[in-house]
Amino acid sequence: MQRAVLMGRIAGRSLKRAEHVAREILADVVERELPPGTPLPPEAVMLKEYEVSRGTFREALRILEVHGLITIKPGPSGGPRIAAVTAREFARTATFYYRAMGATFGDLVQTRLVVEPMMARLAARNCTAADATGFEDNLAMAKVAAPKESLRLAFEFHEMIGRICGNQVLAMFDRSMGEIFDMYSLNSLPERENELHLRAHGNIARAIIDGDQDRAEASMRKHLEGIVRDFEQRNGDIVDQVVDWL
């Protein structure tokens, strides 16, 4: 089915040859489950495999590089290699569209208020014994952590919920928003607020572990409402600022 789509049209438009090749390379990477760091075959081999000119092939690689699927190192020992698919690369691409449409930082924090409670509900439905242990370990370390480490553990806590929720689209979208705030150095966790965050995380974790979907969603929404208020108080000068293309 995937190959049939590649050979035809997508969203009512014809594919350029370079796009077609880029999509075939992506399909091959996914189907073969190639790990990050894997080098692509030599150019001559790929030109023969995909039956394209050198210019078209290099344009296809450039498309993949822009989207973060590969990195290209120059030199005799260089060449294209598979890169890890990360929320940061997704975030960089997303900021292009946020900038074009005039989306603000206020829009982003409000979006988290919608997305993360839904993820907590799904996590409560899917939580396993191993997941429960992960939450307990995270909370135990956060109780004795220094402020900087507390911030890392707080991010880890939210990422765990994204993983457990079972919806990769929601998880990637949510992580990308966190990456945008991180790239702007807007993520912070004042020491005086660490205890409040830890208490909120404990309430969310217990609801998820208990499988109480309503309580998990409500606890996360209450937690996020506090985060939004705190963000707006500390960053009032940029709440209405348009997110720039990173």
C-alpha positions in Angstrom: 0.0 0.0 0.0 2.8 2.4 0.9 4.7 1.8 -2.3 1.4 2.2 -4.3 1.0 5.6 -2.7 4.6 6.6 -3.5 4.1 5.7 -7.1 0.9 7.8 -7.4 -0.2 11.2 -6.1 -0.4 12.5 -2.6 -3.0 15.1 -1.5 -3.9 15.7 -5.2 -0.4 16.6 -6.3 2.3 14.9 -8.3 5.5 14.0 -6.6 8.8 15.5 -7.9 11.3 12.7 -8.7 13.5 13.8 -5.8 10.6 13.6 -3.3 9.7 10.2 -4.7 13.2 9.0 -4.0 13.3 10.5 -0.6 10.1 8.7 0.4 11.5 5.4 -0.9 14.6 5.8 1.1 12.5 6.6 4.2 10.4 3.6 3.6 13.5 1.4 3.3 14.9 2.8 6.5 11.7 2.1 8.4 11.1 -1.3 6.9 14.7 -2.5 7.5 14.7 -0.9 11.0 18.1 0.7 10.4 19.4 2.2 13.7 20.9 5.7 14.0 24.5 5.8 12.8 24.0 3.3 10.0 25.7 4.6 6.8 23.7 4.6 3.6 25.2 2.6 0.7 27.7 4.3 -1.6 26.3 6.8 -4.0 27.0 4.7 -7.0 25.0 1.8 -5.5 22.0 4.0 -4.7 22.0 5.7 -8.1 21.7 2.3 -9.7 19.1 1.1 -7.2 16.8 4.1 -7.5 17.6 4.7 -11.2 18.0 8.5 -10.9 20.6 11.1 -11.8 23.2 12.3 -9.3 21.5 15.7 -9.1 18.1 14.2 -8.3 19.6 11.8 -5.8 21.5 14.5 -3.9 18.3 16.6 -3.9 16.5 13.7 -2.2 19.3 13.4 0.4 18.9 17.2 1.0 15.2 16.7 1.7 15.9 13.9 4.2 18.7 16.0 5.8 16.3 19.0 6.3 13.8 16.7 7.9 16.4 15.2 10.2 16.4 11.7 9.0 20.0 11.7 7.9 23.2 13.7 8.6 25.8 14.2 5.8 29.4 14.4 6.8 31.8 15.7 4.1 35.1 14.1 3.2 36.4 10.7 2.1 35.2 8.9 5.3 31.9 10.9 5.4 28.7 10.5 3.6 25.0 10.2 4.7 24.1 8.3 7.9 20.8 7.6 9.5 20.1 10.0 12.3 17.8 9.5 15.3 14.3 10.8 14.9 14.0 13.3 17.7 11.4 15.7 19.1 13.9 18.5 18.7 14.1 18.1 14.9 10.3 17.9 14.8 10.1 21.0 16.9 12.4 22.9 14.5 10.2 22.0 11.6 7.1 22.9 13.5 8.4 26.4 14.4 8.5 27.2 10.7 4.8 26.7 10.5 4.1 28.4 13.8 6.1 31.4 12.6 4.2 31.4 9.3 0.8 31.3 10.9 1.6 33.7 13.7 1.3 31.2 16.6 2.4 32.6 20.0 4.1 31.2 23.1 0.7 31.6 24.8 -0.8 29.3 22.1 1.8 26.7 22.9 1.3 26.6 26.6 -2.5 26.5 26.2 -2.1 23.6 23.8 -0.2 21.6 26.5 -3.2 22.2 28.7 -5.3 20.3 26.2 -2.8 17.6 25.2 -1.2 16.4 28.4 -4.4 15.6 30.4 -5.5 13.5 27.4 -2.2 11.7 27.6 -2.5 11.1 31.3 -6.0 9.5 30.7 -4.5 7.2 28.1 -1.6 6.3 30.4 -4.0 5.3 33.2 -5.6 2.9 30.8 -2.2 1.4 29.7 0.0 1.5 32.8 1.8 -1.8 33.6 3.6 -2.9 36.8 6.9 -1.9 35.2 5.6 1.5 34.4 4.5 1.9 38.0 8.0 1.1 39.2 9.3 3.7 36.8 7.1 6.4 38.3 8.1 5.4 41.8 11.8 5.5 41.0 11.4 8.9 39.3 9.5 10.4 42.3 12.0 8.9 44.8 15.0 10.5 43.0 13.2 13.8 42.6 12.6 14.1 46.4 16.4 14.3 47.0 17.6 15.9 43.8 19.2 19.3 43.4 17.2 21.9 41.5 18.8 21.3 38.1 18.4 17.5 38.5 14.8 18.1 39.6 14.1 19.8 36.4 15.5 16.9 34.4 13.4 14.4 36.4 10.3 16.6 35.9 10.8 16.4 32.1 11.4 12.7 32.4 8.2 12.3 34.3 6.1 13.9 31.6 8.0 11.9 28.9 7.1 8.7 30.7 3.5 9.6 30.5 3.9 10.2 26.8 5.5 6.8 26.3 2.9 5.0 28.4 -0.1 6.7 26.7 0.5 4.6 23.7 -0.1 7.3 21.1 3.2 8.2 19.4 1.7 11.3 17.7 0.5 12.9 20.9 3.8 12.0 22.6 6.0 13.5 19.8 3.8 16.6 19.6 4.0 17.2 23.3 7.8 16.6 23.5 8.3 19.0 20.6 6.6 21.8 22.6 8.9 21.2 25.5 11.9 21.3 23.1 10.8 24.7 21.8 10.7 26.1 25.3 14.1 24.5 26.0 15.6 26.0 22.8 14.4 29.4 24.0 15.7 28.7 27.5 12.1 29.2 28.9 12.1 25.9 30.9 12.7 26.4 34.5 11.7 25.0 37.8 12.2 27.5 40.7 13.5 25.7 43.8 10.6 27.1 45.9 8.1 25.4 43.5 9.9 22.0 43.3 7.9 20.7 46.2 4.6 21.7 44.6 5.6 20.0 41.3 6.7 16.9 43.2 3.4 16.7 45.0 1.4 17.2 41.8 3.5 14.5 40.0 2.8 12.1 42.9 -1.0 12.7 42.6 -0.8 12.1 38.8 1.3 9.0 39.2 -1.0 7.4 41.8 -4.0 8.0 39.6 -2.3 6.5 36.6 -1.0 3.5 38.6 -4.5 3.0 40.0 -5.9 3.0 36.5 -8.2 5.9 37.4 -8.6 7.6 34.1 -10.8 10.5 35.3 -8.6 11.3 38.2 -5.4 11.1 36.1 -6.8 13.5 33.6 -8.1 15.9 36.3 -4.8 15.8 38.2 -2.8 16.5 35.1 -5.1 19.4 34.1 -4.8 21.0 37.6 -1.0 20.6 37.4 -0.8 22.1 33.9 -3.1 25.0 34.9 -0.5 25.9 37.6 2.3 25.6 35.1 0.5 27.9 32.6 -0.2 30.5 35.4 3.5 30.3 36.4 4.7 30.7 32.8 2.5 33.7 32.2 3.6 35.4 35.4 7.3 34.8 34.7 7.2 35.4 30.9 4.4 37.9 30.5 6.4 39.9 28.1 6.6 37.1 25.5 3.2 35.3 26.0 1.9 37.2 22.9 5.2 37.0 21.0 5.1 35.0 17.8 7.3 31.8 17.9 10.2 32.3 15.6 11.6 29.7 13.2 14.4 27.9 15.0 
